[in-house]
């Protein structure tokens, strides 16, 4: 195991000859995050073959953290377990088979990464899920880069094949994936229409670059058609589901593409195959974690593109609030309430 010189991956020893320990938030059983997250002292993990040990600087809160706490996520670890799926931190040690310097990974490097179990002072991640942090982003911004921006990138460029001049409709445009999709859509030369849940969130979508911002309502489809000269939206990014998806099918353009990336509304909408046939549109599903598992090289390429865009100032995660490590349960609970804009980030160190 290669270890960062001059550092020890410890906080306090559990016993004179025992394993080193660290603080970690753990889910004790299914329930609301504020009720089931507990701060525990646990042994510091060691990286196994193909893994990296990271000292955590910041953790971005994601909706899967809410679902993990409730026991509703597609992956259901046995309690007690550490949630958190996205971080910025420093490499402390490399497991067997991870070559120092490969893909920018070496002790001391500031990195970003994604894996379940990072809401702790130190975390082990697969080396393939860890990449250099963009220099132009601070720790909170870097922590919020991977999942939302990778999801938006794959939605727009790999799935929908967005072209310059097309009309892009982004639901939940003041949220994490939404603001990322707005920024990336503008960078790609699209005309972006953002949809938000309330007028109070409109300024966030505008600040992200949306050319038009609409408040979700029954007349959404009509408004989109008016803004697009009757043609409708060429591409839709939908992290909401429910009625948002149904409205999208009413204002999708000929040969339009609807990319489904989540169901924040809690309602999974039916896909009417006959309607898609009659209007000649595509419904495309996107589960970004499968790309990380199956084609990490594609994720590397997207990260390189995002790093360049961050350096140019074209993308910058919208961080609404940074909270202390001790307040992590309240931050996850805030996200569960559905009233947040941008990203909530937990500061772990630094």
BELTA-V242761 format. One record per residue. D_CENTER is the distance of its C-alpha to the mean C-alpha in whole Angstrom. Layout:
BEGIN
D_CENTER / D_CENTER
END
This chain:
BEGIN
30 / 29 / 29 / 28 / 32 / 33 / 30 / 30 / 27 / 29 / 29 / 32 / 34 / 34 / 38 / 40 / 40 / 36 / 33 / 31 / 28 / 25 / 24 / 21 / 19 / 20 / 20 / 24 / 24 / 22 / 22 / 20 / 18 / 21 / 24 / 22 / 21 / 23 / 24 / 25 / 27 / 26 / 28 / 26 / 24 / 26 / 24 / 25 / 26 / 23 / 21 / 20 / 21 / 19 / 20 / 17 / 17 / 14 / 11 / 8 / 8 / 6 / 9 / 9 / 11 / 13 / 14 / 15 / 17 / 19 / 19 / 18 / 15 / 16 / 16 / 19 / 20 / 23 / 23 / 23 / 20 / 18 / 14 / 11 / 9 / 7 / 10 / 13 / 16 / 19 / 21 / 24 / 25 / 25 / 26 / 29 / 28 / 25 / 27 / 27 / 26 / 25 / 21 / 22 / 21 / 24 / 25 / 24 / 22 / 19 / 15 / 12 / 11 / 9 / 11 / 12 / 15 / 14 / 15 / 18 / 20 / 20 / 18 / 19 / 16 / 17 / 18 / 17 / 13 / 14 / 15 / 17 / 15 / 16 / 19 / 19 / 16 / 16 / 15 / 13 / 12 / 11 / 9 / 6 / 7 / 6 / 3 / 3 / 7 / 7 / 7 / 9 / 11 / 12 / 13 / 15 / 17 / 17 / 17 / 19 / 21 / 20 / 24 / 25 / 26 / 25 / 24 / 20 / 19 / 16 / 15 / 14 / 14 / 14 / 10 / 7 / 7 / 10 / 11 / 9 / 11 / 14 / 14 / 14 / 17 / 19 / 19 / 20 / 23 / 22 / 23 / 20 / 21 / 18 / 19 / 18 / 19 / 22 / 24 / 23 / 19 / 21 / 21 / 17 / 17 / 20 / 19 / 16 / 19 / 20 / 23 / 24 / 22 / 23 / 23 / 23 / 26 / 29 / 30 / 26 / 27 / 31 / 29 / 27 / 30 / 32 / 29 / 29 / 33 / 33 / 31 / 28 / 24 / 24 / 20 / 18 / 14 / 14 / 11 / 14 / 17 / 21 / 23 / 20 / 20 / 24 / 25 / 23 / 25 / 28 / 27 / 26 / 28 / 30 / 28 / 25 / 22 / 19 / 16 / 15 / 11 / 11 / 14 / 13 / 17 / 18 / 20 / 20 / 22 / 25 / 25 / 29 / 30 / 33 / 31 / 29 / 32 / 34 / 32 / 30 / 27 / 24 / 21 / 19 / 16 / 13 / 11 / 9 / 10 / 14 / 14 / 13 / 16 / 18 / 18 / 16 / 18 / 17 / 13 / 16 / 17 / 14 / 13 / 17 / 16 / 13 / 15 / 18 / 17 / 16 / 19 / 21 / 19 / 18 / 14 / 13 / 10 / 12 / 12 / 14 / 16 / 16 / 18 / 20 / 19 / 22 / 20 / 17 / 18 / 19 / 15 / 14 / 17 / 16 / 13 / 15 / 17 / 16 / 17 / 14 / 14 / 11 / 9 / 11 / 11 / 14 / 17 / 18 / 20 / 22
END
